[in-house]
Amino acid sequence: MKYYIIAGEASGDLHGSNLIKELKKLDPVSEIRCWGGDKMQAAGGQLVKHYRELAYMGFAEVVKNLRTIFRNLSFCKEDILAYKPDALILIDYPGFNLRIAKWARQQELFTKKKGKIIYYISPQVWAWKENRVKMMKDCIDKMIVILPFEKDYFRKKWNWEVEYVGHPLVEVVESRQSTVDSWQVAVGKPVVALLPGSRKQEILKKLPIMLEVSRSFPDHQFVVARAPGVEENFYDVLLRDHANVSSVADRTYDLLEQAKAALVTSGTATLETALFGVPEVVCYKGSWLSYQVGKRLVKVKYISLVNLIMDKPVVKELIQDELTPDNLNRELKNLLYNPERIHQLKNDYTVLKKMLSEGGHASANAAKAIVDFIRKGV
């Protein structure tokens, strides 16, 4: 069978590469054409466009590159029609992929008797832009989700049967090759990991508060996980007055493997930290305007994936005005020195991992769901 897979970010490239490996196990003679990155290409996909050519962050950057974005959309549509895949597989990246899904639904190639439109890793419509769901349901033949509560959300609220396969980060964490032996930080001092985000604007909001806390823990080494694409001297200026703080690049998992606790910005990193079993405080602080707008648009009880999945406050969230050095200091002490709190967190993390590992590895489950679905429709 012929597959056309679109991923537009580094995370999509990672999960797409694991999906390709599993598809090739089930369908050894498959042909796979893809938008993604080096990992998807190494897994056996024929790379059409690298995600580096697609990633535009922030309103101003999107507006400035609108011509390129529309040119990419047009090229993608032409390439799909020329390739004539049995399945179009869209991985996350909703701004681009939902446009492609809507267009594909109107093409003869993707009528009910021909090619299938499959979405892997749903847009987070349960948090915001819920009005997208009707269009998604109309355009997508099969939705594969990676968060356990999404199955009930789509079924109960939208009468849409989707398939839950587990979370692909579980297998990524389990299968990684540890390189800690060749890299040790601050031998003799317990490590606190600082994960302040990936964009300069959010780093400048949160990292100074995290660094201020480091002064209260001179017997610990604080290590900042630097973001890809952010120059080292950007961090050097922030870190220079903090004797027990250092930084690393491209070694976040090695860092988490050693950390006794972590201060983590909201996002996927909160889930990665939990899967490594590291006690964490979730930190969020934006501009006043961004926070006020976000508070009105986002419809969730928690900001961290850990708490959302568990449907309870497993990890402490310090949001906006609550994110102060004093509050963060108090919470970090609790994570480092309170055995009861540490024990409870570890137990909750065990339950979380079990929920996200339901039925085995997500990539294998997703590949089987895709192949079975296409074969039934042939």
Order of alpha helices (4+ residues) and beta strands (2+ residues): beta-alpha-beta-alpha-beta-alpha-alpha-beta-alpha-beta-alpha-beta-alpha-beta-alpha-beta-alpha-beta-alpha-beta-alpha-beta-alpha-beta-alpha-alpha-beta-alpha-alpha-alpha
